[in-house]
Amino acid sequence: MKIEAMEREKTGISGVNLHKIVSKAEWLVARKDLLKLEKELTHLRDEISRHRRELPWVKVEKEYVFDAPEGKVTHLRLPYAQLNRDPAQLSCEDLESETK
């Protein structure tokens, strides 16, 4: 049984969605179908993460100044952990503005 066959059915009772009731054997087939999709998603997420880690880095040539408890500091004096941002957190606008 495919997952599509187990979609919710609408009832006439104020639009409430109810789950289809099936036998244990039918449920097991549908659960295995779902598990296969979940595993595909996990493998794809792992592959995307690998590609993200393999992205080349860009040398920072502009001097950035930050307000720190000890006063103004440049990015060269900040601990690496404070500068290390996940590239996925950068928007395309951030990246484009830094190239201008």
C-alpha positions as CSV (number, residue, x, y, z in Angstrom):
1,M,0.0,0.0,0.0
2,K,1.3,3.4,-0.9
3,I,1.3,6.4,1.5
4,E,-1.1,8.2,-0.8
5,A,-3.6,5.5,-0.2
6,M,-3.5,6.3,3.5
7,E,-4.3,10.0,3.1
8,R,-6.9,11.5,5.5
9,E,-10.5,11.4,4.5
10,K,-12.8,14.3,5.1
11,T,-16.0,13.7,7.0
12,G,-19.1,15.9,6.9
13,I,-18.7,16.7,10.7
14,S,-17.5,20.3,10.6
15,G,-14.6,19.5,8.3
16,V,-12.7,17.4,10.9
17,N,-10.0,15.2,9.3
18,L,-9.9,11.6,10.5
19,H,-7.2,9.1,9.9
20,K,-8.0,6.1,7.8
21,I,-8.3,2.9,9.9
22,V,-6.4,-0.1,8.3
23,S,-5.2,-3.5,9.3
24,K,-1.8,-3.9,11.0
25,A,-0.4,-5.4,7.7
26,E,-1.5,-2.4,5.7
27,W,-0.1,0.0,8.3
28,L,3.2,-1.9,8.3
29,V,3.5,-1.5,4.5
30,A,2.7,2.2,4.7
31,R,5.2,2.6,7.6
32,K,7.9,0.9,5.5
33,D,7.1,3.2,2.6
34,L,7.4,6.2,4.9
35,L,10.7,4.9,6.4
36,K,12.2,4.6,2.9
37,L,11.3,8.2,2.2
38,E,12.7,9.3,5.6
39,K,16.0,7.5,4.8
40,E,16.2,9.2,1.4
41,L,15.7,12.6,3.1
42,T,18.4,11.8,5.6
43,H,20.9,10.8,2.8
44,L,20.0,14.0,0.8
45,R,20.4,16.2,3.9
46,D,23.8,14.6,4.6
47,E,24.9,15.2,1.0
48,I,23.8,18.8,1.1
49,S,25.7,19.3,4.4
50,R,28.8,17.8,2.8
51,H,28.5,20.2,-0.1
52,R,28.1,23.1,2.4
53,R,31.3,22.0,4.3
54,E,33.2,21.8,1.0
55,L,32.3,25.4,-0.1
56,P,35.5,27.4,-0.7
57,W,36.3,30.2,1.8
58,V,36.7,33.8,0.9
59,K,39.6,35.8,2.3
60,V,38.4,38.7,4.4
61,E,40.4,41.7,3.3
62,K,38.1,44.4,4.7
63,E,38.7,45.4,8.4
64,Y,35.6,44.9,10.5
65,V,35.3,46.7,13.9
66,F,33.1,45.4,16.7
67,D,32.0,46.7,20.0
68,A,33.3,44.4,22.7
69,P,33.4,44.6,26.5
70,E,37.0,45.8,26.3
71,G,36.1,48.4,23.7
72,K,36.4,48.5,19.9
73,V,38.2,45.4,18.4
74,T,38.8,44.3,14.9
75,H,37.8,40.9,13.5
76,L,41.5,39.9,13.8
77,R,41.3,40.1,17.6
78,L,38.0,38.3,18.1
79,P,38.1,34.6,18.9
80,Y,37.5,32.4,15.8
81,A,34.4,30.9,17.3
82,Q,32.7,34.4,17.4
83,L,33.5,34.9,13.7
84,N,32.6,31.5,12.4
85,R,29.1,31.8,11.0
86,D,27.4,29.1,9.2
87,P,27.4,30.2,5.5
88,A,23.7,29.1,5.3
89,Q,22.9,32.0,7.7
90,L,24.2,34.5,5.1
91,S,21.7,35.8,2.7
92,C,22.4,36.4,-1.0
93,E,22.1,40.1,-0.2
94,D,24.8,39.8,2.5
95,L,27.1,38.1,0.0
96,E,26.4,40.5,-2.8
97,S,26.9,43.6,-0.7
98,E,30.3,42.4,0.5
99,T,31.5,42.0,-3.1
100,K,30.8,45.7,-3.9
